[in-house]
Amino acid sequence: MRAAAALSHAPEGGIAAAEAADAVGQQLAVGCDLAVVFVTGDHAEEVGSIAAAVETRLEPGVIIGAVAQGVIGPGEEVESGPAVSVWAAELGARPQPFRAWSVRTPEGGIAVAGWPDPDPELVTLVLADPFSFPAAEVVARVGQQGPGHVIIGGLVSGGSGRTRLLLDDRVHEDGAVGVVLPAAALRTVVSHGCRPIGQPLTVTAAERNRILGLAGERATDRLQQLVGELDEGDRTLLRTGGLHLGMVMEHQQDRYATGDFRIRGVLAIDPDDGAITVGDLVEVGQVVQFQVRDGDSAAQDLKHRMAGVGPATGGLLFTCNGRGQRLFGVPDHDIRVVERELAAPVAGAFCAGEIGPIGTRSELHGFTASLLVFDASGA
């Protein structure tokens, strides 16, 4: 297997795509089975011409791509301004492309069409629209039906009304696109940007996504007690980065650390009825722990999880919109750590939710860096 990546800041989308694709073609010097294209919102209306430029120059077996809030290319994370990032690989076999979308059922529910069957011998790489595609539900359902099947990717969009998903020569404004790949030469890394504070607590009363009771007390009373016990450093992180909730994924533990949680935002706190509203369904008996965004902890976690992962042939990186300079205070943090370990071409996108496995199941995460590694041993 061989891979290459390039990025262009040219202000016209077709020219940027041509520049990046030409650079990728020079690095590969062979045909490619898969091309992955990421485009900033400045080029949202040019995705068709961008796809044509990549197709003409690389003639890939499959093209997938998306408009994203920011894009990642060799050595660089573009968080604002125009850019096109192109990553391509010669895999030795054509990946299986798919296009998925949600539909209303006669009963008033939502069903998903086009999603591939889960198989532990395969990996699903997906780019999904956060506004129209029920990614959290789909990922959870696949985890129940096919434990061991890996889903990786992200929720990508330039903003409401600016979603553009690319599959070969077709541009879609909703749903999801992706490819299915053999798992044998692939690995994944999921690194978290939040750190737990306080103690794990059991949910003792809940209504859908509202936590009413924690450890037998009103949820807001337990939260107030927690905040009163924090040191000044954690209080500062709480003020600047907001409060989040970690939902334990594996309950057969006595203690939990960064990486043991599915992170969701705290949407509302209502002292009158003692409720805390979060961005996911909550069940009585579930173990949770409050979290803060912490740049130092996130940096250490990524370095720790990347240690020993490389060398590799290539990588695709999906990092949260809440990371980047706003979390680390410096540009290009995640891509530099990843490239230093992989010593391989990497590209990717900033996402409104990152998908990757923890344990035997994949999850939709927040504030993570989720990485698909193309193993050099599979070359």
C-alpha positions as CSV (number, residue, x, y, z in Angstrom):
1,M,0.0,0.0,0.0
2,R,1.1,3.6,-0.7
3,A,-0.5,6.9,0.3
4,A,0.0,10.6,-0.3
5,A,-1.5,13.9,0.9
6,A,-1.4,17.6,-0.1
7,L,-3.1,20.8,0.7
8,S,-3.7,24.0,-1.2
9,H,-4.8,27.5,-0.1
10,A,-5.7,28.7,-3.6
11,P,-8.7,31.0,-3.4
12,E,-10.5,29.2,-6.3
13,G,-11.7,25.7,-5.4
14,G,-11.0,24.0,-8.8
15,I,-7.5,25.4,-8.9
16,A,-6.9,24.4,-5.2
17,A,-8.0,20.9,-5.9
18,A,-5.9,20.7,-9.1
19,E,-2.8,21.8,-7.1
20,A,-3.3,19.4,-4.3
21,A,-4.2,16.5,-6.6
22,D,-1.2,17.1,-8.8
23,A,1.1,17.1,-5.7
24,V,-0.5,13.8,-4.6
25,G,-0.1,12.3,-8.0
26,Q,3.6,13.1,-8.1
27,Q,4.1,11.4,-4.7
28,L,2.2,8.3,-5.6
29,A,3.5,7.8,-9.2
30,V,0.8,5.1,-9.5
31,G,-2.9,4.9,-9.7
32,C,-5.0,5.1,-6.5
33,D,-8.0,3.1,-5.3
34,L,-9.3,5.7,-2.9
35,A,-9.2,9.5,-2.8
36,V,-10.5,11.5,0.2
37,V,-11.1,15.2,-0.3
38,F,-11.8,17.8,2.5
39,V,-13.0,21.3,1.6
40,T,-13.5,24.4,3.7
41,G,-16.8,26.2,3.6
42,D,-15.3,28.9,1.4
43,H,-15.5,26.4,-1.5
44,A,-18.9,24.8,-0.6
45,E,-20.4,25.8,-3.9
46,E,-17.5,24.4,-5.9
47,V,-17.4,20.8,-4.7
48,G,-18.5,19.6,-8.2
49,S,-15.5,21.2,-9.9
50,I,-13.2,20.1,-7.1
51,A,-14.3,16.5,-7.6
52,A,-13.8,16.8,-11.3
53,A,-10.2,18.2,-10.8
54,V,-9.3,15.3,-8.5
55,E,-10.9,12.7,-10.8
56,T,-9.1,14.0,-13.9
57,R,-5.7,14.0,-12.2
58,L,-5.8,10.9,-10.0
59,E,-8.5,8.6,-11.7
60,P,-9.3,7.0,-8.3
61,G,-11.5,3.9,-8.0
62,V,-13.6,5.8,-5.4
63,I,-13.7,9.4,-4.3
64,I,-15.3,10.5,-1.0
65,G,-15.2,13.9,0.5
66,A,-17.0,16.7,2.4
67,V,-17.1,20.3,3.2
68,A,-15.9,20.9,6.8
69,Q,-15.5,23.8,9.2
70,G,-11.7,23.3,8.9
71,V,-9.4,20.9,7.0
72,I,-6.2,19.1,7.8
73,G,-3.3,18.5,5.5
74,P,0.4,17.7,5.8
75,G,1.8,19.6,8.8
76,E,-1.2,22.0,8.9
77,E,-4.6,22.5,10.4
78,V,-6.6,25.1,8.5
79,E,-9.2,26.5,10.9
80,S,-10.2,29.5,8.8
81,G,-9.9,30.6,5.2
82,P,-10.1,28.7,1.9
83,A,-8.3,25.3,1.6
84,V,-8.6,22.0,-0.1
85,S,-7.0,18.8,1.3
86,V,-6.5,15.7,-0.8
87,W,-5.4,12.3,0.5
88,A,-5.1,9.3,-1.8
89,A,-4.0,5.7,-1.4
90,E,-3.2,2.7,-3.6
91,L,-4.8,-0.1,-1.5
92,G,-4.5,-3.1,-3.8
93,A,-8.3,-3.4,-4.0
94,R,-11.2,-1.1,-4.7
95,P,-13.0,-0.1,-1.5
96,Q,-16.8,-0.6,-1.3
97,P,-18.5,2.8,-1.4
98,F,-21.9,3.6,0.1
99,R,-24.4,6.4,0.4
100,A,-26.8,6.3,3.4
101,W,-29.8,8.5,4.3
102,S,-32.6,8.6,6.8
103,V,-36.3,8.2,5.9
104,R,-39.6,8.5,7.8
105,T,-41.4,5.3,8.6
106,P,-45.2,4.9,8.4
107,E,-45.2,4.7,12.2
108,G,-43.6,8.1,12.4
109,G,-40.1,6.9,13.3
110,I,-36.9,7.2,11.4
111,A,-35.2,4.4,9.5
112,V,-31.8,4.5,7.7
113,A,-31.3,3.2,4.2
114,G,-28.0,2.4,2.4
115,W,-25.9,1.6,5.5
116,P,-23.6,-1.4,5.0
117,D,-23.9,-4.6,7.0
118,P,-21.6,-4.7,10.0
119,D,-18.7,-7.2,9.8
120,P,-15.8,-7.5,12.2
121,E,-13.5,-8.2,9.3
122,L,-14.3,-4.8,7.8
123,V,-14.0,-1.1,8.8
124,T,-16.6,1.5,7.9
125,L,-15.2,4.9,7.1
126,V,-18.0,7.5,7.2
127,L,-18.6,11.2,6.6
128,A,-22.0,12.3,7.8
129,D,-24.1,15.4,7.9
130,P,-24.8,16.4,11.5
131,F,-28.1,18.0,10.7
132,S,-29.9,15.3,8.7
133,F,-28.3,12.0,9.6
134,P,-28.9,10.2,13.0
135,A,-25.3,9.2,13.4
136,A,-25.4,8.5,17.2
137,E,-28.4,6.1,16.8
138,V,-26.8,4.4,13.8
139,V,-23.5,3.9,15.5
140,A,-25.2,2.6,18.7
141,R,-27.4,0.2,16.7
142,V,-24.4,-1.2,14.7
143,G,-22.6,-1.7,18.0
144,Q,-25.5,-3.8,19.3
145,Q,-25.9,-5.8,16.1
146,G,-22.2,-6.3,15.2
147,P,-19.9,-6.0,18.2
148,G,-16.3,-5.7,17.0
149,H,-17.2,-3.9,13.8
150,V,-15.3,-0.6,13.6
151,I,-16.9,2.6,12.4
152,I,-14.6,5.7,12.1
153,G,-15.1,9.1,10.7
154,G,-17.0,12.3,11.7
155,L,-19.9,14.6,11.3
156,V,-18.7,17.1,8.7
157,S,-20.4,20.3,7.5
158,G,-19.6,23.9,6.7
159,G,-22.6,24.9,8.8
160,S,-26.4,24.8,8.4
161,G,-27.3,24.8,4.7
162,R,-23.6,24.3,3.7
163,T,-23.4,20.6,3.9
164,R,-21.8,19.0,0.9
165,L,-20.9,15.3,0.8
166,L,-19.0,13.9,-2.2
167,L,-19.3,10.4,-3.5
168,D,-17.5,9.9,-6.9
169,D,-19.2,12.5,-9.2
170,R,-22.3,13.1,-7.1
171,V,-22.7,15.8,-4.5
172,H,-25.2,15.3,-1.7
173,E,-26.5,17.8,0.8
174,D,-27.7,15.4,3.4
175,G,-27.2,11.9,4.8
176,A,-23.8,10.2,4.8
177,V,-21.2,8.8,2.4
178,G,-18.3,6.4,3.0
179,V,-16.4,3.3,2.1
180,V,-16.0,-0.1,3.6
181,L,-12.4,-1.3,3.9
182,P,-10.7,-4.6,5.0
183,A,-9.8,-4.4,8.7
184,A,-6.6,-6.4,8.5
185,A,-4.2,-3.5,7.7
186,L,-6.1,-0.8,9.7
187,R,-5.8,0.4,13.2
188,T,-7.6,3.2,15.1
189,V,-6.7,5.7,17.8
190,V,-9.3,7.8,19.8
191,S,-7.9,10.5,22.0
192,H,-10.1,12.6,24.4
193,G,-10.1,16.3,25.1
194,C,-12.0,16.2,28.3
195,R,-10.9,15.2,31.8
196,P,-13.1,13.9,34.6
197,I,-13.7,16.0,37.8
198,G,-15.3,15.0,41.0
199,Q,-16.4,11.4,41.5
200,P,-18.4,8.9,39.4
201,L,-22.1,9.1,40.2
202,T,-25.0,6.8,39.5
203,V,-28.1,8.3,37.9
204,T,-31.0,7.6,40.3
205,A,-33.8,9.5,38.4
206,A,-34.0,10.6,34.8
207,E,-36.4,11.5,32.0
208,R,-35.0,11.0,28.5
209,N,-32.0,13.5,28.4
210,R,-32.8,15.1,31.7
211,I,-30.9,13.9,34.8
212,L,-33.1,14.5,37.9
213,G,-31.2,12.5,40.5
214,L,-27.6,11.6,41.1
215,A,-26.6,9.2,43.9
216,G,-30.0,9.7,45.5
217,E,-29.9,13.5,45.6
218,R,-31.2,16.2,43.2
219,A,-28.8,16.4,40.3
220,T,-28.2,20.1,40.6
221,D,-27.5,19.7,44.4
222,R,-24.7,17.2,43.6
223,L,-23.3,19.5,40.9
224,Q,-23.3,22.5,43.3
225,Q,-21.4,20.4,45.8
226,L,-18.9,19.3,43.2
227,V,-18.2,22.9,42.0
228,G,-17.7,24.0,45.6
229,E,-15.0,21.3,46.0
230,L,-13.0,22.2,42.8
231,D,-9.7,24.0,43.0
232,E,-9.2,27.3,41.2
233,G,-7.6,25.7,38.2
234,D,-10.6,23.5,37.5
235,R,-13.0,26.3,38.2
236,T,-11.2,28.3,35.5
237,L,-11.5,25.5,33.0
238,L,-15.2,25.2,33.9
239,R,-15.7,28.9,33.2
240,T,-13.7,29.0,29.9
241,G,-14.6,25.6,28.4
242,G,-18.0,24.8,29.9
243,L,-19.3,21.8,31.7
244,H,-19.6,18.4,30.1
245,L,-20.8,15.0,31.1
246,G,-19.0,11.7,30.7
247,M,-21.2,8.6,30.4
248,V,-19.4,5.4,31.3
249,M,-19.2,2.9,28.5
250,E,-18.0,-0.1,30.4
251,H,-19.5,-0.5,33.8
252,Q,-17.3,-3.4,35.1
253,Q,-14.8,-1.0,36.7
254,D,-14.4,0.6,40.1
255,R,-12.5,3.6,38.8
256,Y,-12.6,5.5,35.6
257,A,-10.1,7.6,33.7
258,T,-10.0,9.8,30.5
259,G,-11.1,7.6,27.6
260,D,-13.6,5.5,29.6
261,F,-16.4,7.9,28.8
262,R,-18.7,9.0,26.0
263,I,-18.7,12.8,26.3
264,R,-21.8,14.9,25.9
265,G,-22.4,18.6,26.5
266,V,-24.4,19.9,29.4
267,L,-27.2,21.8,27.7
268,A,-29.1,23.3,30.6
269,I,-29.1,23.4,34.4
270,D,-32.5,24.1,36.1
271,P,-32.1,24.6,39.9
272,D,-35.9,24.9,40.3
273,D,-36.6,21.3,39.5
274,G,-33.1,20.0,40.1
275,A,-32.6,18.8,36.5
276,I,-29.5,18.8,34.3
277,T,-30.2,18.4,30.6
278,V,-27.5,16.7,28.5
279,G,-27.0,15.9,24.8
280,D,-27.9,12.2,25.0
281,L,-30.5,9.9,26.5
282,V,-29.8,8.9,30.1
283,E,-31.0,5.8,31.9
284,V,-31.5,5.2,35.6
285,G,-28.5,3.1,36.9
286,Q,-26.1,4.6,34.4
287,V,-22.7,5.8,35.8
288,V,-21.7,9.3,34.9
289,Q,-19.0,11.8,35.8
290,F,-18.7,15.5,35.1
291,Q,-15.9,16.7,32.8
292,V,-14.0,19.8,31.8
293,R,-12.1,20.5,28.6
294,D,-8.4,20.6,29.4
295,G,-5.8,21.4,26.8
296,D,-2.9,20.0,28.8
297,S,-4.7,16.7,29.5
298,A,-5.8,16.5,25.9
299,A,-2.2,17.0,24.7
300,Q,-0.9,14.3,27.1
301,D,-3.6,11.9,26.2
302,L,-2.9,12.2,22.4
303,K,0.8,11.7,22.9
304,H,0.2,8.7,25.2
305,R,-2.2,7.0,22.7
306,M,0.0,7.7,19.7
307,A,3.1,6.2,21.3
308,G,4.2,3.1,19.4
309,V,1.4,3.4,16.8
310,G,3.8,4.2,13.9
311,P,5.4,3.9,11.5
312,A,2.5,3.6,9.1
313,T,1.6,4.1,5.5
314,G,-1.0,6.8,6.0
315,G,-3.7,8.2,8.2
316,L,-7.0,10.0,8.2
317,L,-7.6,12.3,11.2
318,F,-11.0,13.6,12.5
319,T,-10.6,16.2,15.2
320,C,-13.2,18.2,17.0
321,N,-14.2,21.7,16.1
322,G,-13.6,22.5,19.8
323,R,-9.9,21.4,19.6
324,G,-7.4,23.3,17.5
325,Q,-6.0,26.7,18.7
326,R,-9.0,27.3,20.9
327,L,-8.1,24.3,23.1
328,F,-4.3,24.1,22.8
329,G,-3.4,27.8,22.2
330,V,-1.1,26.9,19.3
331,P,-1.8,26.0,15.7
332,D,-1.5,22.5,14.2
333,H,-1.3,20.6,17.5
334,D,-3.0,17.3,16.6
335,I,-1.6,16.9,13.1
336,R,2.0,17.5,14.3
337,V,1.7,14.9,17.1
338,V,0.1,12.4,14.7
339,E,2.6,12.9,11.9
340,R,5.6,12.7,14.3
341,E,4.6,9.2,15.3
342,L,3.2,7.9,12.0
343,A,5.9,9.4,9.7
344,A,3.3,9.1,6.9
345,P,0.9,11.3,4.9
346,V,-2.1,12.4,6.9
347,A,-5.2,14.5,6.1
348,G,-8.5,15.1,7.7
349,A,-11.1,17.5,8.9
350,F,-12.5,19.3,11.9
351,C,-15.8,17.7,12.9
352,A,-19.0,18.4,14.9
353,G,-18.7,14.9,16.4
354,E,-16.1,12.2,15.9
355,I,-16.7,8.5,15.5
356,G,-14.4,5.8,16.7
357,P,-14.1,2.7,18.7
358,I,-13.7,2.4,22.5
359,G,-13.5,-1.3,23.5
360,T,-15.6,-3.5,21.4
361,R,-18.0,-0.8,20.1
362,S,-17.7,2.4,18.2
363,E,-19.2,5.6,19.6
364,L,-20.0,9.1,18.6
365,H,-17.7,11.3,20.6
366,G,-17.1,14.9,21.4
367,F,-13.8,16.8,21.7
368,T,-11.8,13.9,20.5
369,A,-9.2,13.2,17.9
370,S,-10.2,10.0,16.0
371,L,-7.6,8.5,13.7
372,L,-7.7,5.8,11.1
373,V,-4.2,4.3,10.6
374,F,-3.2,2.5,7.5
375,D,-0.7,0.1,8.8
376,A,2.7,-0.2,7.1
377,S,2.6,-3.9,7.7
378,G,-0.3,-4.2,5.3
379,A,1.8,-2.7,2.4
